[in-house]
Amino acid sequence: MSEKYNKITPGFVTQIFEKQHEKFVCVDQGFTASDQVDRENEQGEPVDIDMQTEEYQPFNMVQLDRDYYFLYVFGGVEAEKIGPFSTEQERNNALENHRENKGREEYDSYFAFNVAKGSTVEF
């Protein structure tokens, strides 16, 4: 019985790109694992293990840093970009505070959005 092994899970990465100015920038990504799992020792030979003895380890991909904004459109015409905020929760709280303090006119709208950190945002 081996004391150490490699667990190999094939899969694929999906990246979402959006055009920002003249370049496409990755704004999100995720990993989709297949059902196939191979285990091998340091020499690359297959190993069998009792699945009850293997602790589950999630696939934690590093996600891109984000800037969080919201767009306030008042009167259905004038737009104001507000942000960036460091976290989604900070942005959501600011949006709610803005909504409470500004009141709400018939044609006012709010749009929350996230962009890759450091991206230029223009409206």
C-alpha positions in Angstrom: 0.0 0.0 0.0 1.4 3.4 -1.1 1.7 6.2 1.5 1.5 8.8 -1.3 -0.3 9.0 -4.7 -1.4 11.4 -7.4 -5.1 11.8 -8.1 -5.8 12.8 -11.7 -9.2 14.1 -12.7 -9.6 15.1 -16.4 -11.9 18.0 -17.2 -12.0 21.3 -18.9 -11.8 25.0 -18.1 -14.4 27.4 -19.4 -13.3 31.1 -19.5 -15.7 33.9 -20.4 -14.3 36.8 -22.3 -15.8 40.3 -22.8 -14.6 43.0 -25.2 -13.3 45.9 -23.3 -12.1 48.7 -25.6 -10.1 46.8 -28.3 -9.2 43.8 -26.2 -11.1 40.7 -25.0 -10.6 40.3 -21.2 -11.4 37.2 -19.2 -14.1 38.1 -16.7 -14.9 34.7 -15.3 -13.7 31.1 -15.3 -14.6 27.7 -14.0 -13.5 24.1 -14.0 -15.7 21.2 -14.9 -14.4 17.8 -13.8 -15.2 14.6 -15.6 -16.3 11.4 -13.7 -13.1 9.7 -14.6 -10.5 9.6 -11.8 -7.1 7.9 -11.9 -4.8 7.3 -9.0 -1.1 6.5 -9.5 2.1 6.3 -7.5 5.2 8.4 -8.0 6.3 6.0 -10.8 3.1 6.5 -12.7 1.7 3.1 -11.9 -2.0 2.7 -11.0 -2.8 2.3 -7.3 -6.0 1.0 -5.7 -7.2 2.6 -2.5 -10.2 2.2 -0.3 -12.3 5.2 -1.2 -13.5 5.5 2.5 -9.9 6.4 3.5 -9.7 9.4 1.0 -10.8 12.8 2.4 -12.8 14.8 -0.1 -10.9 17.8 -1.6 -12.8 20.4 -3.7 -11.4 21.9 -6.8 -10.5 25.4 -5.8 -9.5 27.4 -8.9 -8.1 30.9 -8.3 -10.7 33.4 -9.5 -9.9 36.7 -11.1 -9.9 39.7 -8.9 -13.0 41.9 -9.4 -14.1 45.4 -9.1 -17.8 45.8 -8.2 -20.0 48.7 -9.5 -23.6 49.7 -9.9 -25.1 52.0 -12.5 -27.9 54.3 -11.4 -30.1 55.5 -14.2 -32.4 58.3 -13.1 -35.4 59.5 -14.9 -34.7 56.8 -17.5 -32.1 59.1 -19.1 -29.2 60.2 -16.9 -26.6 57.5 -15.9 -24.2 57.6 -13.0 -21.6 54.9 -12.5 -20.9 54.3 -8.8 -17.8 52.3 -7.6 -15.6 50.5 -7.7 -16.2 48.5 -4.5 -13.9 45.8 -3.1 -16.5 43.2 -2.5 -19.9 42.3 -3.9 -21.4 42.7 -0.4 -19.9 46.2 -0.1 -21.4 47.1 -3.5 -24.8 45.7 -2.6 -24.9 47.6 0.7 -24.0 50.8 -1.1 -26.7 50.2 -3.7 -29.3 49.7 -1.0 -28.2 52.8 0.8 -28.2 54.8 -2.4 -31.7 53.6 -3.2 -33.0 54.5 0.3 -31.4 58.0 0.3 -32.3 59.0 -3.3 -35.9 57.8 -3.2 -37.3 56.1 -6.2 -38.8 57.8 -9.2 -40.9 56.0 -11.7 -38.2 55.6 -14.3 -35.2 55.1 -12.0 -33.2 51.9 -12.5 -30.2 50.2 -10.8 -27.8 47.7 -12.5 -25.1 45.9 -10.5 -22.1 44.6 -12.5 -18.6 43.2 -11.9 -15.5 43.6 -14.1 -12.0 42.3 -14.0 -10.0 44.4 -11.5 -8.5 47.5 -13.0 -10.8 47.5 -16.1 -11.9 50.8 -17.5 -15.6 51.3 -17.2 -17.3 54.0 -19.3 -20.9 54.8 -20.1 
